[in-house]
Amino acid sequence: MSDVITHSLLTLQTGSNSSLNRHCSRGFAYRMSDVITHSLLTLQTGSNSSLNRHCSRGFAYVVGPRMEFASGFVYVPPSTYQREVQTKPQIAVKRSALLPPPNRIRPRSPPPPPPAPSPELQKQQHHSPEQRITEKCFKNALLPPFMRSQSPACVQPIPGPPSLLPSNSQRLPYDLPKKEPDIGSHPWDPDYSYNIPEGSGEEMKHPNTTGSSGSAQKSAPALPPRPSFMKSCPEYLVLLPDSVSSSKSSSSSSRSREPLVGNPNVILVSLGELISEKNVFTIEGEPTCCSQCGSVLDSLYDNVVNVCYFCQSSLEPPTSSSAICLGCRDSVFLLTPGDKALALTDTLLLFCIDISASMSITSQVLEGKQPIYRSRLQFVQEAVLQRVRKLSETQPHMRVGLITFNNQVTLHGFDEFTSRFLRGAELIDSEYLKEAAFSFPSPQPLSRTRDCLQREILGLSESGATALGPASLVAIAMASRQPGSKVIICTDGKANTDLGNLEVEGIDARPCLSSTIFYHDLGEYAASQGVTVSVLAIEGTDCRLDELGRLADCTSGKVVIASPHELYTEFEEIIENRTIATHCSVTLLLPTTLCVKGEREAGNRATREVGNVASDTEITFQFGAREHGSQGEVSAPVAGGRVSVQLQLRYRQKDGHSMLRVLTADKEVTDDSSVVLSSLVLAIIQLNSSQASAALAVRGRFQDAKSEGETQRELMERALEYDRSAEDKLIYSKWLKTMNPIHNSLQNYTRRQSIRSDTLQSLTDMGAALLYSMKNSNMSISLKEKHQH
């Protein structure tokens, strides 16, 4: 650790942090040296938000800046053999009756010395040799025949009075011991033992023995030292605990070995913070990659490596810094160093407003104490005007455009550019609509067009049908000129023109297949161009958000249902959430003994296309042990070992440069559920459960979504049995209320009011808005509230 501290202090003196960042990327994630290095770097850069985040969430689970694990361990369920052994009844071990009782307490003080016999008693107890021999003969005669001494030297005539002797023909054998014990001596306590350590060399003395008073007694010899090969406890001694403690310990140990119902192996990736992080050392050029699995290796000397840790199941993560097969810890690569950076211009914001006849429906509002009626279009006009005035003050260089649609699509002009109208057969040809959008001039900054834009907004009126499909295509094509632009679609009804018609419904209340394909392809086109699309529906209407939500889902936009009074607030939240990167994809690499859960790509490698990334974008991954026999002879990792996980983040900056960030972490493997549950971060499990369940539900897999939510809920309930704070329990209760629609009443959000496993069900607008919001949710708000308590 000293070399890292020295390197950090040297970096502070020289004023350069590139080598320090590179040094941090080579070290393991859980060493104290990394904490010190990160702290010193934070002092140098003058920012402490990253360090506060580490401390608030627990640094033990954080790898790199923004890659976090829900648990401090990688959990693998116990093997089949271990479960069979645990389920077998345990045979009770019987204790020998010759052993002392287990609850016997040994005395810690020696017994008192025997009383000194009086002279008269000594005379009475004095025996002649003949009397001693006679007593010994009787003692020997009382023994069993096989224990009597039959040696000829020991068989002697017994002298004594004739009354005490047996018949003349009988001879009593007896032993003549070398040292005869004193039968009249004071009996000793058989349970007594001196409390003197073996091999201590100390002498055993009675406590009442002093140098000045009392009779002097001979000290006991020192105990010899215990041989090194001798065990402290004999093998034949088996101490059994009492029944209460034994039952508790056995039940707790068996429960800790039970397989968990849910999956605690969850990774949280804060994409917004990873991409927006400053003062990160950047390496120009392509990294060293494995030719088999594509993992990025910690080496700058070889262009291609054929074998790496993620390709072989028998490799352990190396602990030496010189090994190149494991993967770089934290590095950022500039993949296109020779490309010229694009000019950073302000992004484009386009309002795509519905002005069909249904927008003339009025609602009652109170202006002071006088009730008045306003149409839906009037509410939209007021909200958009307020946002334009606010943006002209705070961001005068932002470019804002306006597109409206009813039975025609209008591209509203400004200053010397006149508006353009698309109608009739033009609304059917997708290529013609794109060319019309490309040929229309891009809006100028608000500082020049504010007055003209306000006049266009105030001059809107309601009439006609709802050409929502063509208008969405034109708006996205127009915004694609500048990556990072936003399109906000505000409507109150279903699209009812030819292109993207959502009124014509087929079996199971689903729209035409052509319309489903149209909106799906349109969302992918917007994501490929770096355009974020958000859909805002007015409350109390049916807009088929289950189909329009695909646009927002593919582009990381929002799907919102708002009342007419809340339109301004919703516009503000959508506009303030800026896009910081586009064309983002995240790849998770695991060893062959593990596999990614819930992803369409099976195996130890999974890639997720994220598209546009905002400052608060967060995604989660689930992984676990590979099932037995799923890929050759590869088995699950062994408990007690370590595994490595690599995350690759590819994205495009607003200046056009393509970037790659790589994070690699190693974790310990365990099959002890109690260890995992005690270290579980509930907030990460809750976020993953919300995202995974919602992702299944929006694809029509309602039963799988319900099962996913219930298993993760049981996992969190077991984790709450351990010592948890009041904030964790409060957050869990709030999360449970949000997840109740998936757990219990998901059928209320389908159009047929039922859930059948054999058919796909369409979602209502309320259900679609809820599930799409959950699928793209994040935990920044809940953590912020938790830290404020």
Secondary structure, DSSP 4 states (H G I P E B T S, - for coil): -HHHHHHHHHHHHHT--HHHHHHHTTS-TTSHHHHHHHHHHHHHHT--HHHHHHHHH-GGGEETTTEEESSSEEE-PPPHHHHHHHHSPPPPPPPPTTSPPTTPPPPSSPPPPPPPPPHHHHHHH---HHHHHHHHHHHHHHS-GGGS---TTTB----S-GGGS--TT---B----SS---TTSPPPPTT------TT--PPP--TT--SSSS---PPPPPPPPPPTTS-SS-TT--PPPPHHHHHHHHHHHHHHTSPPSS---EEEEEHHHHHH--S--EEESPPPEETTT-PBPS-SS-SEES--TTT-SSPPPP-STT--SS--SEEEEES-TTSPPPP----EEEEEEE-SGGGG-EEEEEETTEEEEEEHHHHHHHHHHHHHHHHHHH-TT-EEEEEEESSSEEE--BTTBPPEEE-GGGGT-HHHHHHHHHHSPPPPBHHHHHHHHHHHHHT----S---HHHHHHHHHHHHTTSTT-EEEEEESS---SSTT--S-B-GGG-B-HHHHHHHHHHHHHHHHTT-EEEEEEETT----HHHHHHHHHHTT--EEEE-GGGHHHHHHHHHHS-EEEEEEEEEEE--TTEEEES-SS-SSEEEEEEEEEETT-EEEEEEEEPPTTSSTT--PPPTT-EEEEEEEEEEE-TTS-EEEEEEEEEEEEE--HHHHHHT--HHHHHHHHHHHHHHHHHTT-HHHHHHHHHHHHHHHHHHTTSS--HHHHHHHHHHHHHHHHHHT-GGGGBTTS---TTS--PBPHHHHHHHHHHHT--SHHHHHHHHH-
